Each structure stands twice: as structure tokens, then as C-alpha cells.
């Protein structure tokens, strides 16, 4: 660890008046590998590295060592890049897209136009831990993709289909009856639901179908209408 000097050879000082010290080259840099390789050479074969304001006495040796160090530094940078891509929290660029394709399918959770790595990563994380199998889960997944509130109708759900009214009791079951525009026929046969949604922010209808298939319970049939 040596002392830092300015262009005029004066010792650089901090605001408290203490001399600034050189902590050495950045690990993995060309200068770092050059110093490492030079330290491996037998003592006495070449001049020692300069200290402080001393001039380099072996510039040809340093040039050769820097040539090897450039390759080693490139490998170091590649290793750092690859290590970052092994964890979702540090992934970037195309690696995030590949991870999303692995977990959700090629078109299951595509990156939005001009979406940053940070925003895309948040959507991936929320999708990985998102609830499944329930009506609320399907609704939340669709809103996340389309930005539009969907209409979900379950034939077994009385709150969706109501009971049929009559002339004697016109308000029975919410006032729904034959000939009403909002009439929905219920059924005692489960295992299906009806869904209406607008395309919204989704790339296409296929992206919506994939979200529903991934979120809805297995063995349940969904009848979907997507409005452009």
C-alpha cells in the first residue's frame, strides 16, 4: 500500500490533512493480474516494481505481462457475469427473459415494451409466488396481465347466477327472470366457469389463455371471451 501523489509529485491529502493511500488495483483488473504475475517471477530476474514516484525499470516486461493479464481479466469479468446470472435477484438482460420462459413458457410472461430489468424481475417474483386455483387468483392474474377487471361467472355460484324470479315474487333471487338482459343460467354441474375480459395490455388473446390455464385449478374448464 503506497502513498498517492498528484501530477506535481505532491502527496495527496484528505480533508483532515492525512495522506491518501493507494489501496491497490481493483481485483480482477488488468493491473491486478499484472501485479500477480510479476510477483510469481523469481526474485532477481527482473527489477522490482516501482514504489511511489519511481519510474518503471522494466517496461517491456510489464507490456508482456499486461498482454496475458488482458485475457485473464476478460475471463474474470465473464465469471462475474455468469455468477450474477445464477440468481434471480442479480440476473439481467436476456437471462431474465430466459428464466421467465423456463418457468412460465415462451409467451407466458414476456417482457413488456421498454420494461426495465428491475420492473420485470418484480413481475417474475410476484408470479412465482402468486396464489393458484381460486377465483381470486384467476382474477388477480388477469388484472396483472391486462390491467382490466374481468367478469367471472361460476354456474354453481348463486351470487353470479342468482335464483329465478316470478310474477308473484319479482325480487326473488335478485330480480332475475326469463327475458332479462342480465339473466344467467346456473347449473348444479361444477367444474367450469365463464370469463369475459378485454385484451387491455396483453400482447394477444393467447397470452390471456395461458394465464388462465396456469392459474385455474386442474380439471376445471374455462369458457373465455376476449374483447379487443
N, C-alpha and C positions, 0 to 999 in steps of 0.2 A: 504494500500500500504506500504509494508515493504522494508527494505534495503537488498540488495543481498550480500552474503558472499561467500568466497571461502572455500575450504576444510580445511584450517588452521584457519578459523574464521575471516579472514581479510575482510574489506569492499571492494567490487569490485568497481573500478573506471573507468570512461570513459576516453577518450584521453585528455579531457580538465580538468581532475582531479576531476570532480564531481562524487558523489556516484551514483551507478546504483540502481534503484528502481525496485522492483518486482511489475509488473502491475497486478498480479493475474493469476489464472489458465485460460486456454483457454475456452471460452464459449462452453458449451456442453460436456466438457471433464469429466472424472470420478472425478477428483479433484474438478471441478466446482460444480457438483451436490453434492458431499460430503460436501463441504462448505455450500451449500444452505440448505441441510437437517439439518446440525448441527446448523445453525442459527435459525431454526424453533423450536429447543428444548427449553423447559422452562429454564430460567436463574436460575442457582444454582444447577441444577440437576447433571451436569457433569462439569469437569474442562473446563476452557476457552481454545480455540485454542492457540497453542504456537505462540509466536512472536519472530522474529529474530532468535537467536540461541537457544531458549528454546527447551527443549525436550517435546515430546508428553506425556501427563499425562493420556490419555485415549485411549491406542492403541486398546483395544477390541472394544470400541465404534466406532472408525474410521474404523476398519475392517468390522463391520456390516454395517455401512453406505456406505462403498465402494461396498459392495455386491449389495445393492439397486441401487447405482449410476451407476454400470456397466450396468444394464438393462436400466436405463434412458438414459445413454449416447448412447447405441445402438439404442434406439428409436430416439434420436436426430439426429444421423448420417443418419438413414433411412429417416427421414423427410427432411433433407438437400438433400439427393439423389433424393427423389421424387420431391422436389421443382425444382431441376435443370432440371428434365425431362419434365416439363410442358412448356418449351420454346425451340424452335428450336436452338436458339443461345447458349444454355447451355446443350443441350442433348448430350448423349454419348452412346457408346457401342450398345447393341441391340435395345435401344429405338430409335436410328436414323433409323435403318433398319425397325422398325415397322411403324415409321412415313412415310417413303418412300413408304411402302406397302399400307398404308392408302390412300395416295394421288395419287399414280401412279399405283397401282395394285401390286400384289405379285412379278411379274417379270418385272414391268415397269421401275424401276430404281434401280437395285440391286447394292450392294456394290462390287467394283472390288476387285480382289485378293490383299491382303495386303494393301488396301486403308485405310488411317487414318481417324479418325473422322472429323478432320478439312477439309480434301480434300472432303470427302463425303458430309459434310454439305454445302460446297460451290456449289457442283453439284446440291444438292437438291434445294438450294435457287435460283440458276440460272434457274432451270427447272420450279420452281413455277411461276416465273415472265417472263418466255420466251414468245415471241410473238407466236401467233397461226394463222391458217387459210391461210397464204400466202405461195407462193412458196419458198420465202427466209426462212420462219420459218421452213418449212419441211427440207430444205437443211441444216440449222444450227443444227437442232435437230439430223439429221442423222450423221453429222460430229462429233457431241459431243459423240455419241454412238459408231460409227465405226472407227472414225479417218480417213475416206476415203471420197473423194469428189464424190458425186453421180451424175448420169446423169438423168436429169428430162426432160421429153418431154410432152408438152401440145399440143394436136391436134389443138387447136384454136390459138396457138401462132405461127405467121409466122416466128419468129426468130428461132423456133425449127424445123418446117417442111418446111419452105421456099415455094416458088412457083415452078411449074414445068417448066423446060427449054424446048427449042425446037431446031431443027437444024438451024432455022432462027435466033434464039436468044439463043445461048448456055450458055450465062452467066446470063440469066434471073433468077431472084429469087435465086441467089447464085450458079447457075450452076447445080442444081439437076434435074435429069430426070429419066425416066424408065431405069432400068438396072444398075443404080448407086448403089454402095455399101452403101452409106450414105443416100439413099432415105428414107424419112419418109412421110407417107401419112397424110395430115391434114384432119380436119373434122370440119364442122360447128356445130356439136353436142357437146356441152360442157359437163361439169360435170364429167370429167375423166382425168387422166394423167398416163403416163408411167414412171417407175423409175427403174434404174439399179444401183446396188451398190454391193460392196464386203463386206463380213462378217466383215473383219477387227477386231476391238477389241470387237465387240459384242459377247455375250455368244452364241447366236444361232439366226437363222432367225426369230424365234418367237419374240425375243426382238426388232428386226427391225420393224416387222409388227405392234407391239404395239406402237412404237414411231410414226410411220406414222399415225396410226389411231387416236392417241391422239393429233396430231399436225395439220393434214389436216382439211379443212373445212368440216362441216357436210353435208352429202348428196353427197359428191364427191367420185367417185370410183378411187382407185389407183391400177394399174397393176404393180406388183413388181417382179423383178428378182434379186435374191441374189446369187452372185458367191462366192464359198468357197475360 
